[in-house]
Amino acid sequence: MRGLLIILIFSGLLQSCSDNSTKQKVVDKSDIDNSGEFLNLFSEIKYQDLHIYTPPYDTSNRVDKYYGKQIDPSFYKSLVFDNYITPTETDTFDHYFACYKFKLTDNKTGLIIRRPSQYSETAIDLYTWDNIDKKIINIINLADAFGDEGWYFVQDAWLDDINNDNRMDIVIRKKEYTQDLDEPTNISRSDTSFVFLGDGKTFKQSNFIINRSKYQLKYWTEE
């Protein structure tokens, strides 16, 4: 009788270990690192003198270099950063698109991603990817373009080393056009530019003087 009891206890312990092993395998599967596959979605380029703009909306002929490759929802967790909105795996309306990647520093990679904006996927951001921690550590909006009821804007960006310190900098130029629909002759325009100098860790807005004639918007049209 005692021998039978020992056998039953031993069998129970084996079953318990087997159950725990199965559960552990399930947990491990959910935590599999797929960052390599995620980064492989991006075409590798050099950032020097890179002009970034919102591509024209044409679903029948998506050949512009900033249309990018649609990111599968399984990679959305790689896009999470602070309070920035990212779609869920069940979201079938808004999409993110992988455009390009390039080296920022030995430990950081720049990712150019097109994403949803006000009405469609017109915004393009610079995501900074930490190669060691394998996560996004910063996001900067570079380009966008949309309008509504007499108002529209276009914003482009340029990536380059503008102060010759061997670090990437950002120039952003934005134009807006507004027409009063009740008074069509009442029109206002604005043209602003911003410079963000990189220090290898982040980008800080600066008063650095640029030649604005060098930075012309790709698709600016004015009525």
C-alpha positions in Angstrom: 0.0 0.0 0.0 2.8 2.4 0.9 4.5 1.6 -2.4 1.3 2.4 -4.4 1.0 5.7 -2.5 4.6 6.7 -3.4 4.0 5.8 -7.1 0.8 8.0 -7.2 2.6 10.9 -5.6 5.5 10.6 -8.0 3.1 10.4 -11.0 1.4 13.6 -9.7 4.7 15.4 -9.5 5.6 14.4 -13.1 2.2 15.6 -14.4 2.6 18.9 -12.5 6.1 19.5 -14.0 4.7 18.6 -17.4 1.9 21.2 -17.0 4.3 23.9 -15.9 6.6 23.1 -18.8 3.7 23.5 -21.2 2.7 26.8 -19.7 6.3 28.0 -19.7 6.5 27.3 -23.4 3.3 29.3 -24.1 4.7 32.3 -22.2 8.1 32.1 -24.0 6.4 31.9 -27.4 4.6 35.2 -26.7 7.9 36.9 -25.8 9.9 35.8 -28.9 12.1 38.6 -30.1 11.1 39.5 -33.7 13.0 42.8 -33.9 15.2 41.4 -36.6 12.3 40.7 -38.8 10.8 44.1 -38.0 14.0 45.9 -39.1 14.3 43.8 -42.2 11.1 45.5 -43.5 13.1 48.7 -44.1 15.4 49.4 -47.0 18.8 50.6 -45.9 20.0 53.9 -47.1 22.3 56.8 -46.1 20.6 59.9 -44.7 22.8 62.5 -46.3 20.7 65.2 -48.0 17.5 63.1 -47.8 14.4 65.0 -48.7 11.3 63.6 -47.0 7.7 64.5 -48.2 4.2 63.1 -48.2 3.7 61.1 -51.4 0.7 61.8 -53.7 -2.4 59.9 -52.8 -2.9 57.5 -55.7 -4.0 54.0 -54.7 -3.7 52.7 -58.3 0.0 53.6 -58.8 1.9 53.5 -55.6 5.4 53.9 -56.9 6.7 56.9 -54.9 9.6 56.0 -52.6 7.7 57.0 -49.5 4.8 54.7 -50.0 6.8 52.1 -48.2 6.0 48.5 -47.2 2.9 47.9 -45.1 3.9 46.8 -41.6 2.1 43.6 -40.5 0.0 44.1 -37.3 2.2 41.6 -35.5 5.0 44.2 -35.5 2.9 47.0 -34.0 4.3 46.4 -30.5 7.7 47.5 -31.9 6.2 50.9 -32.7 5.1 51.8 -29.1 6.6 54.9 -27.6 5.2 57.0 -24.7 1.8 58.4 -25.6 2.0 58.1 -29.3 -1.0 56.4 -30.8 -0.3 53.1 -32.5 -2.9 50.8 -34.0 -3.8 47.5 -32.5 -3.5 44.1 -34.2 -7.2 44.1 -34.8 -7.2 47.6 -36.4 -7.9 47.1 -40.2 -8.4 50.7 -41.1 -5.2 52.6 -40.3 -1.8 51.2 -41.4 1.9 51.9 -40.8 4.4 51.7 -43.6 8.2 50.9 -43.4 10.2 53.2 -45.7 13.9 53.3 -44.8 16.5 52.7 -42.1 19.9 54.2 -41.7 22.7 54.4 -39.1 22.4 57.2 -36.6 25.2 56.1 -34.2 26.8 52.7 -33.3 23.9 52.0 -31.0 21.0 53.7 -32.7 19.1 53.3 -36.0 16.8 55.8 -37.7 13.6 54.5 -39.2 11.5 56.4 -41.6 7.8 55.4 -41.2 4.6 56.6 -42.9 1.6 56.5 -40.6 -2.0 57.7 -40.2 -2.7 61.4 -39.9 -5.9 63.5 -39.9 -7.6 61.8 -42.8 -5.3 59.1 -44.2 -1.7 57.8 -43.9 0.0 61.1 -44.9 2.4 61.7 -41.9 6.0 60.6 -42.0 8.0 60.3 -38.8 11.6 59.6 -37.8 11.6 56.8 -35.2 14.9 56.3 -33.3 15.5 52.6 -32.6 17.8 51.6 -29.8 19.9 48.6 -31.1 20.7 47.4 -27.6 17.4 47.7 -25.8 15.6 46.9 -29.1 12.8 49.5 -28.8 11.8 52.9 -30.0 13.2 55.7 -27.8 12.1 58.8 -29.8 9.7 60.0 -32.5 9.9 63.2 -34.5 7.3 64.2 -37.1 9.0 65.1 -40.4 6.3 65.5 -43.1 2.6 65.7 -43.6 0.0 67.3 -45.9 -3.8 67.7 -45.8 -6.5 70.3 -45.8 -10.1 71.1 -45.3 -12.6 73.9 -46.2 -10.3 76.5 -47.7 -7.2 75.6 -45.6 -4.4 73.3 -46.4 -0.7 72.8 -45.5 2.4 71.0 -46.7 5.3 70.1 -44.5 8.6 68.6 -45.8 11.8 67.7 -44.0 15.5 67.3 -45.0 18.0 65.1 -43.2 21.6 66.2 -43.4 24.7 67.3 -41.5 24.1 71.0 -41.9 26.7 72.2 -39.3 29.5 69.8 -40.3 29.9 68.0 -37.0 29.4 64.5 -38.4 25.9 64.2 -36.9 22.6 64.1 -38.5 20.4 67.3 -38.3 16.8 68.0 -39.4 15.4 70.9 -41.4 11.6 71.2 -41.5 9.7 73.7 -43.7 5.9 74.2 -43.6 3.6 76.3 -45.8 0.0 77.0 -45.1 -2.7 78.5 -47.2 -6.1 79.8 -45.9 -9.0 81.2 -47.9 -12.1 82.6 -46.2 -15.0 80.8 -47.9 -17.4 83.6 -47.1 -14.9 86.2 -48.4 -12.8 84.5 -51.1 -10.5 87.5 -51.5 -9.5 87.2 -47.9 -6.4 84.9 -48.1 -3.6 84.3 -45.7 -0.3 82.5 -46.1 2.4 81.4 -43.9 5.9 79.9 -44.5 7.9 78.7 -41.5 11.0 76.6 -41.0 12.7 74.9 -38.1 16.2 73.5 -37.6 16.9 70.6 -35.2 20.5 69.9 -34.5 21.5 66.3 -33.5 24.0 65.6 -30.8 24.0 61.8 -31.2 21.4 61.3 -28.5 18.5 63.5 -29.5 17.6 66.5 -31.7 17.2 70.0 -30.3 15.6 73.0 -31.9 18.1 75.6 -32.9 18.4 79.2 -34.3 20.9 77.9 -36.9 20.6 80.0 -40.1 19.8 78.1 -43.3 19.5 79.1 -46.9 15.7 78.6 -47.3 16.0 78.6 -51.1 17.7 75.2 -50.9 14.6 73.6 -49.2 11.7 73.6 -51.7 8.6 71.7 -50.9 8.0 68.8 -53.2 4.2 69.1 -53.8 3.3 72.7 -52.8 0.5 74.2 -54.9 -1.2 77.5 -54.3 -4.4 78.6 -55.8 
